């Protein structure tokens, strides 16, 4: 990949640079006035005083170069060519806004101009920009990503993970720190160690430089030099632009904590005033030129404001649109008042299988991945020790030898960085498959997984999709202890925009994973460690199993046992014992937790008139609580005994076999719960 200096865009005319800076300034000041007048809802983060950074950085970008922004992103979007009216409409909460009123000031994307989103999480966009750069590299695109972030983000762990990833993969990304002197009300100097933020690049072997962020020419020249080096594959770069936040952190911050003398010195270095004086001194522009630009900008702002005031109220029903990319959310049955996604059936229908073959669970999972990799170059597997080693549980064994290091990619021990990079890569057109070694470690990824992967399609109003799968093993019964034995599936199932799959059988493992890989939504595919070696029939032919449809794996008439993952095995064993005593238990395998098939469980419970729910996660606020509530809403009149739950006790999972056995569900505990549930029947 190479794009020489000769074909970088021409340096913009001084009039254009000044116009862009002034447009940002007038936009911010106008929005401040609207906020003070009570016509602007929500919060507002002004970039007054920082205009030179945005304009200088974006001045040499092409249309196809990409930008990832921060919570203070209006200026970045305007500098990249965004429509002022659509930005303004977004802030007013109108459907004509870039994010349809769903994102507001902190969550705007303008994908049509290469602006891949502002972000309300400090540092949250840095790994996403890294992933977008990774997608450019894999697709051999001669473009670059600029990741804007503030000084506060440089003290986040994800900043360091991202720079390391960018450096080791030599990605076309410019990390641009907009150091405005303050992390909300805390001075940067008081909480940031080292000579400068820029010097942190040295630790990762990347080029770095500190520049005057109030001098648009200096910023532009530095970024142009960085573009040349990055696009020739040398290294990423880290640029620190030192500027000053002229306003408080947000609309409610009146800046009382700042030194007025220091403030005044910075105000004398206003980037617009500096540039105007320079152009007049060098006679590159005349006073009349500035007057013409000022009139043009004023008209553009006033026209946009008037147009916004004429917009109709936003449609309330749009709140339920674009939660998922593959299918829209739709109302469930009238008996259930919530809103859940329908079954993913686009390109995910079952095809009649041409016979079956017995295969282990792990191999079924691998086959689903291999079929995707064989079919489409956009798929790649990304995780710790997955290449030559074959993964911690050997699910990717042999894949490195077949597909090579570009498709089966070993990563650093950087769980948040792994998932963040995959989010960005998915936004950039790839279809990553991330592996998190133990589900316990998924806690390190939650910002990227829950705040970004699950929300971006919605908060950016459908402008981006996140087609990625995160595979991870859960569960105990192996004596691994509290940090390697947890079932955190119930924690994930409540996040709108995220799909959660917990397959039990080898057939389901393959068929559901194939559907997940075909989905345009982020999916967490949870495998149980105790199931990897289990063997079962897998179709020889192509089969996609729809998401959100529970499976009745054993028919019965006396009581329903609802379970998922490895708990289905224990439930079936319990049902066999109960059958010898004349109790016919129906066993329902949930298979998916999001979307959750409440109706099948309720219908089974209505038939048997009794229900026991089995889960390996902790008792309090678990899957069982949600299922019990749903069945009460859908089938209360049919039940003739209390709904009971079998779950892990509310203590950390201990390591000793005897203690682990005491805490986790067992066949004996399931049998006892069934008998208790049936004891009240006449």
ZAMARGU-4260 file (C-alpha; in steps of 0.2 Angstrom, whole numbers, plus 5000, padded with zeros to 4 digits):
<rodrens>
0) 5000/5000/5000 | 5007/5017/4995 | 5001/5034/4991 | 5015/5046/4988 | 5017/5064/4993
5) 5014/5069/4975 | 4996/5064/4975 | 4991/5070/4992 | 4978/5083/4990 | 4984/5101/4987
10) 4986/5112/5002 | 4969/5121/5003 | 4969/5140/5000 | 4970/5151/5015 | 4952/5157/5012
15) 4946/5139/5014 | 4956/5136/5030 | 4949/5152/5038 | 4931/5148/5032 | 4932/5131/5040
20) 4938/5137/5056 | 4926/5151/5056 | 4912/5139/5052 | 4916/5128/5067 | 4917/5144/5078
25) 4901/5151/5073 | 4892/5134/5074 | 4898/5132/5092 | 4894/5149/5097 | 4876/5148/5090
30) 4873/5132/5099 | 4879/5140/5115 | 4866/5153/5112 | 4853/5141/5109 | 4857/5131/5124
35) 4856/5147/5135 | 4839/5151/5128 | 4833/5134/5133 | 4830/5128/5115 | 4844/5114/5115
40) 4841/5098/5124 | 4854/5087/5133 | 4872/5092/5135 | 4884/5101/5124 | 4903/5101/5122
45) 4910/5116/5114 | 4927/5116/5104 | 4929/5135/5104 | 4948/5138/5104 | 4952/5121/5096
50) 4947/5125/5078 | 4965/5124/5071 | 4967/5106/5076 | 4952/5100/5067 | 4954/5110/5051
55) 4973/5108/5051 | 4972/5089/5053 | 4958/5086/5040 | 4965/5098/5027 | 4975/5085/5018
60) 4963/5071/5019 | 4954/5063/5004 | 4936/5059/5004 | 4940/5041/5007 | 4952/5044/5022
65) 4943/5041/5039 | 4941/5050/5055 | 4936/5044/5072 | 4931/5057/5085 | 4928/5061/5103
70) 4913/5068/5113 | 4919/5085/5107 | 4917/5081/5089 | 4907/5094/5080 | 4922/5103/5074
75) 4930/5087/5067 | 4915/5083/5057 | 4913/5100/5050 | 4932/5100/5045 | 4929/5083/5037
80) 4916/5091/5026 | 4900/5087/5036 | 4884/5096/5033 | 4881/5109/5046 | 4862/5108/5045
85) 4862/5089/5049 | 4874/5092/5064 | 4863/5105/5070 | 4847/5095/5068 | 4855/5081/5078
90) 4859/5092/5092 | 4840/5098/5092 | 4835/5080/5092 | 4827/5080/5075 | 4826/5065/5063
95) 4835/5075/5050 | 4850/5074/5060 | 4865/5063/5056 | 4860/5051/5069 | 4841/5053/5068
100) 4841/5061/5085 | 4847/5046/5093 | 4865/5051/5096 | 4865/5069/5101 | 4880/5079/5103
105) 4892/5065/5108 | 4887/5052/5095 | 4886/5058/5077 | 4893/5049/5062 | 4894/5055/5044
110) 4900/5040/5035 | 4896/5048/5018 | 4911/5060/5022 | 4922/5047/5030 | 4918/5053/5048
115) 4916/5036/5057 | 4908/5043/5073 | 4911/5054/5088 | 4911/5044/5105 | 4905/5048/5122
120) 4918/5037/5131 | 4935/5044/5134 | 4947/5035/5124 | 4934/5023/5117 | 4937/5028/5099
125) 4956/5024/5099 | 4954/5005/5096 | 4940/5008/5084 | 4951/5019/5073 | 4965/5006/5075
130) 4952/4993/5068 | 4947/5004/5054 | 4965/5005/5049 | 4967/4987/5051 | 4953/4985/5038
135) 4961/4997/5026 | 4977/4987/5027 | 4969/4971/5024 | 4959/4978/5010 | 4974/4986/5003
140) 4966/5003/5002 | 4978/5018/5000 | 4970/5028/5014 | 4973/5033/5032 | 4963/5035/5048
145) 4965/5049/5060 | 4960/5045/5078 | 4956/5061/5088 | 4957/5060/5107 | 4959/5071/5122
150) 4973/5072/5134 | 4963/5062/5147 | 4961/5047/5135 | 4980/5046/5135 | 4979/5039/5153
155) 4967/5026/5149 | 4973/5008/5146 | 4965/5006/5129 | 4976/5020/5123 | 4992/5010/5127
160) 4984/4994/5120 | 4979/5002/5104 | 4996/5010/5101 | 5004/4993/5103 | 4992/4985/5091
165) 4995/4999/5078 | 5013/4998/5080 | 5015/4979/5079 | 5004/4978/5063 | 5011/4994/5056
170) 4993/5001/5053 | 4989/5017/5043 | 4983/5027/5058 | 4988/5044/5065 | 4984/5045/5083
175) 4981/5064/5086 | 4980/5070/5104 | 4970/5086/5106 | 4978/5092/5122 | 4967/5106/5128
180) 4975/5107/5145 | 4960/5099/5155 | 4952/5083/5158 | 4935/5090/5163 | 4940/5100/5178
185) 4957/5092/5181 | 4973/5100/5174 | 4982/5088/5162 | 4999/5092/5169 | 4993/5087/5187
190) 4989/5069/5182 | 5000/5065/5167 | 5017/5058/5170 | 5032/5060/5158 | 5039/5074/5147
195) 5024/5074/5136 | 5010/5064/5129 | 5018/5063/5112 | 5034/5055/5120 | 5023/5040/5124
200) 5025/5035/5106 | 5043/5031/5109 | 5039/5016/5120 | 5029/5008/5105 | 5042/5012/5092
205) 5031/5024/5083 | 5035/5042/5076 | 5029/5056/5087 | 5029/5075/5088 | 5022/5089/5098
210) 5015/5104/5088 | 5006/5121/5092 | 4988/5116/5091 | 4982/5134/5089 | 4993/5136/5073
215) 4983/5129/5058 | 4998/5129/5047 | 5009/5120/5059 | 4995/5106/5062 | 4993/5104/5043
220) 5011/5103/5039 | 5014/5090/5053 | 4999/5079/5048 | 5005/5080/5029 | 5022/5074/5034
225) 5014/5060/5045 | 5002/5055/5030 | 5017/5052/5019 | 5026/5041/5032 | 5011/5031/5037
230) 5005/5028/5020 | 5022/5021/5015 | 5020/5008/5029 | 5033/5015/5040 | 5024/5016/5057
235) 5008/5024/5064 | 5012/5041/5071 | 5007/5050/5087 | 5004/5069/5086 | 5001/5080/5101
240) 4992/5096/5097 | 4993/5108/5112 | 4979/5119/5112 | 4966/5127/5125 | 4948/5123/5129
245) 4941/5141/5129 | 4925/5135/5137 | 4921/5123/5151 | 4920/5104/5149 | 4901/5105/5145
250) 4887/5118/5145 | 4885/5116/5164 | 4903/5120/5168 | 4907/5138/5171 | 4926/5136/5173
255) 4928/5143/5190 | 4942/5131/5194 | 4954/5139/5181 | 4967/5153/5183 | 4961/5168/5174
260) 4978/5175/5170 | 4982/5159/5161 | 4965/5159/5152 | 4969/5176/5146 | 4986/5172/5139
265) 4978/5158/5129 | 4964/5169/5123 | 4977/5180/5115 | 4982/5165/5105 | 4965/5163/5097
270) 4968/5152/5082 | 4957/5162/5070 | 4965/5178/5076 | 4983/5171/5073 | 4979/5165/5056
275) 4970/5181/5050 | 4984/5192/5056 | 4997/5181/5047 | 4987/5181/5031 | 4985/5200/5031
280) 5004/5202/5036 | 5009/5191/5021 | 4996/5199/5010 | 4989/5182/5005 | 4972/5189/5009
285) 4964/5206/5011 | 4952/5213/5023 | 4938/5212/5010 | 4941/5193/5008 | 4938/5190/5027
290) 4922/5201/5026 | 4916/5190/5012 | 4920/5174/5021 | 4912/5180/5037 | 4896/5185/5028
295) 4895/5168/5019 | 4897/5158/5035 | 4885/5169/5045 | 4872/5165/5031 | 4875/5147/5031
300) 4873/5146/5050 | 4857/5156/5050 | 4850/5146/5036 | 4853/5130/5045 | 4846/5137/5061
305) 4830/5143/5052 | 4828/5126/5043 | 4830/5117/5060 | 4816/5127/5067 | 4805/5122/5054
310) 4808/5103/5056 | 4793/5093/5063 | 4794/5084/5079 | 4803/5067/5079 | 4793/5052/5077
315) 4791/5043/5094 | 4791/5026/5085 | 4809/5029/5078 | 4815/5025/5095 | 4813/5007/5091
320) 4821/5007/5074 | 4838/5001/5069 | 4843/4992/5086 | 4848/4978/5075 | 4855/4977/5058
325) 4850/4960/5052 | 4832/4962/5057 | 4822/4976/5065 | 4815/4975/5083 | 4797/4970/5083
330) 4784/4969/5097 | 4782/4952/5105 | 4765/4944/5109 | 4752/4955/5117 | 4754/4946/5134
335) 4772/4952/5135 | 4774/4971/5136 | 4792/4972/5131 | 4801/4973/5114 | 4812/4960/5108
340) 4821/4956/5091 | 4812/4943/5080 | 4821/4928/5074 | 4836/4931/5063 | 4829/4923/5047
345) 4837/4933/5033 | 4850/4921/5025 | 4848/4910/5040 | 4835/4897/5036 | 4838/4879/5039
350) 4842/4868/5023 | 4838/4850/5024 | 4853/4840/5028 | 4859/4826/5018 | 4863/4814/5032
355) 4873/4816/5048 | 4890/4812/5055 | 4896/4811/5073 | 4907/4825/5077 | 4914/4833/5093
360) 4908/4850/5099 | 4924/4859/5096 | 4926/4852/5078 | 4908/4858/5074 | 4913/4875/5079
365) 4929/4875/5069 | 4920/4869/5053 | 4908/4883/5054 | 4923/4895/5055 | 4932/4887/5041
370) 4917/4887/5030 | 4915/4906/5032 | 4934/4908/5029 | 4933/4898/5013 | 4918/4907/5007
375) 4923/4925/5010 | 4940/4934/5012 | 4933/4946/5024 | 4933/4934/5038 | 4948/4932/5050
380) 4951/4925/5067 | 4959/4936/5080 | 4964/4932/5097 | 4977/4926/5110 | 4987/4910/5106
385) 4975/4905/5092 | 4988/4902/5078 | 5002/4889/5080 | 4996/4884/5098 | 4978/4881/5092
390) 4969/4891/5105 | 4968/4888/5124 | 4955/4874/5121 | 4962/4869/5104 | 4947/4874/5094
395) 4958/4883/5081 | 4970/4868/5080 | 4976/4866/5062 | 4968/4882/5056 | 4984/4892/5056
400) 4993/4879/5044 | 4978/4880/5032 | 4975/4899/5032 | 4991/4907/5037 | 4995/4922/5048
405) 4984/4934/5039 | 4968/4925/5043 | 4972/4917/5059 | 4980/4931/5069 | 4989/4930/5086
410) 4987/4945/5096 | 4994/4953/5112 | 4986/4949/5129 | 4974/4964/5126 | 4956/4959/5127
415) 4949/4977/5126 | 4961/4981/5112 | 4956/4964/5103 | 4937/4968/5104 | 4939/4987/5100
420) 4950/4983/5085 | 4937/4970/5079 | 4923/4983/5081 | 4933/4995/5070 | 4937/4982/5057
425) 4919/4977/5056 | 4914/4995/5053 | 4927/4995/5039 | 4920/4981/5030 | 4928/4965/5037
430) 4920/4951/5047 | 4931/4947/5062 | 4929/4932/5073 | 4937/4937/5090 | 4942/4924/5103
435) 4943/4928/5121 | 4952/4914/5130 | 4940/4913/5145 | 4923/4922/5148 | 4930/4929/5164
440) 4941/4940/5153 | 4927/4947/5143 | 4924/4959/5158 | 4940/4968/5151 | 4931/4971/5135
445) 4914/4977/5141 | 4917/4995/5136 | 4920/4991/5118 | 4907/4977/5117 | 4893/4985/5126
450) 4895/5004/5123 | 4901/5002/5105 | 4898/4986/5096 | 4880/4984/5103 | 4876/5003/5101
455) 4884/5009/5085 | 4871/5004/5073 | 4858/5012/5083 | 4866/5028/5089 | 4873/5031/5072
460) 4855/5028/5064 | 4860/5013/5054 | 4875/5021/5045 | 4887/5007/5051 | 4885/4989/5054
465) 4896/4978/5066 | 4896/4961/5059 | 4908/4952/5071 | 4907/4937/5082 | 4916/4936/5099
470) 4919/4917/5104 | 4922/4913/5122 | 4922/4898/5134 | 4912/4899/5150 | 4909/4887/5165
475) 4916/4878/5179 | 4917/4859/5184 | 4936/4859/5181 | 4943/4867/5197 | 4949/4882/5189
480) 4944/4894/5203 | 4934/4910/5204 | 4942/4920/5189 | 4942/4906/5176 | 4925/4897/5180
485) 4911/4911/5178 | 4896/4910/5168 | 4893/4928/5163 | 4880/4925/5149 | 4865/4933/5159
490) 4875/4949/5161 | 4876/4951/5142 | 4859/4946/5138 | 4851/4962/5144 | 4861/4973/5132
495) 4850/4979/5117 | 4860/4977/5100 | 4870/4962/5106 | 4865/4944/5101 | 4870/4930/5114
500) 4871/4912/5109 | 4874/4897/5121 | 4874/4881/5111 | 4873/4864/5119 | 4874/4851/5105
505) 4887/4850/5091 | 4874/4852/5078 | 4868/4868/5087 | 4885/4874/5089 | 4889/4873/5070
510) 4872/4879/5064 | 4870/4893/5076 | 4888/4899/5073 | 4885/4899/5054 | 4870/4910/5057
515) 4880/4921/5069 | 4894/4923/5056 | 4881/4928/5043 | 4873/4941/5054 | 4877/4959/5052
520) 4875/4962/5071 | 4888/4959/5085 | 4886/4941/5092 | 4894/4934/5108 | 4895/4915/5105
525) 4897/4907/5122 | 4905/4889/5122 | 4905/4878/5137 | 4922/4871/5142 | 4914/4854/5148
530) 4906/4852/5131 | 4921/4853/5119 | 4924/4835/5119 | 4906/4829/5118 | 4900/4821/5102
535) 4884/4822/5093 | 4876/4821/5075 | 4880/4836/5064 | 4872/4837/5046 | 4883/4834/5031
540) 4874/4847/5021 | 4873/4866/5024 | 4862/4871/5039 | 4859/4888/5047 | 4849/4887/5063
545) 4838/4903/5066 | 4842/4913/5081 | 4830/4915/5095 | 4821/4899/5094 | 4822/4887/5109
550) 4823/4868/5106 | 4813/4855/5115 | 4826/4841/5117 | 4815/4830/5127 | 4796/4828/5127
555) 4787/4827/5143 | 4770/4830/5151 | 4773/4832/5170 | 4785/4847/5172 | 4796/4858/5161
560) 4815/4860/5164 | 4822/4875/5155 | 4841/4876/5153 | 4855/4882/5142 | 4872/4876/5137
565) 4880/4862/5148 | 4865/4863/5160 | 4855/4855/5146 | 4866/4839/5148 | 4863/4839/5167
570) 4844/4842/5164 | 4843/4827/5152 | 4852/4816/5165 | 4840/4822/5178 | 4825/4818/5167
575) 4831/4801/5164 | 4832/4797/5183 | 4815/4805/5185 | 4807/4795/5171 | 4812/4779/5181
580) 4801/4786/5195 | 4787/4789/5183 | 4790/4808/5181 | 4790/4813/5163 | 4800/4830/5162
585) 4800/4840/5146 | 4818/4848/5143 | 4819/4865/5134 | 4836/4871/5128 | 4835/4890/5126
590) 4850/4890/5114 | 4850/4909/5113 | 4848/4922/5127 | 4847/4937/5115 | 4835/4935/5106
595) 4826/4925/5120 | 4812/4913/5116 | 4801/4916/5130 | 4786/4910/5121 | 4792/4892/5118
600) 4796/4891/5137 | 4779/4898/5142 | 4770/4886/5130 | 4779/4871/5137 | 4776/4877/5155
605) 4758/4880/5151 | 4757/4862/5145 | 4765/4854/5160 | 4759/4867/5172 | 4776/4867/5181
610) 4793/4874/5178 | 4811/4872/5184 | 4824/4884/5177 | 4842/4878/5177 | 4857/4889/5174
615) 4875/4889/5179 | 4877/4907/5182 | 4873/4914/5200 | 4856/4914/5207 | 4852/4932/5209
620) 4847/4942/5193 | 4851/4927/5182 | 4843/4919/5167 | 4831/4910/5178 | 4824/4927/5185
625) 4820/4933/5168 | 4812/4917/5162 | 4802/4916/5178 | 4795/4933/5176 | 4791/4931/5157
630) 4782/4914/5160 | 4772/4923/5174 | 4767/4936/5162 | 4763/4924/5148 | 4756/4908/5156
635) 4752/4913/5174 | 4735/4905/5174 | 4741/4888/5168 | 4754/4885/5182 | 4749/4875/5197
640) 4765/4876/5207 | 4778/4889/5210 | 4792/4892/5197 | 4809/4886/5205 | 4827/4889/5200
645) 4843/4879/5201 | 4858/4890/5199 | 4876/4893/5206 | 4876/4899/5224 | 4879/4918/5226
650) 4898/4915/5231 | 4913/4916/5220 | 4917/4899/5211 | 4929/4890/5223 | 4943/4879/5216
655) 4942/4863/5227 | 4932/4850/5219 | 4921/4847/5234 | 4918/4865/5236 | 4914/4868/5218
660) 4902/4853/5218 | 4893/4861/5233 | 4891/4878/5224 | 4887/4873/5206 | 4871/4865/5199
665) 4870/4846/5199 | 4859/4832/5193 | 4854/4829/5211 | 4849/4847/5214 | 4839/4847/5198
670) 4829/4832/5203 | 4826/4839/5221 | 4819/4855/5213 | 4808/4845/5201 | 4801/4835/5216
675) 4798/4850/5226 | 4789/4859/5212 | 4778/4844/5210 | 4775/4841/5229 | 4760/4853/5230
680) 4750/4844/5217 | 4735/4835/5222
</rodrens>
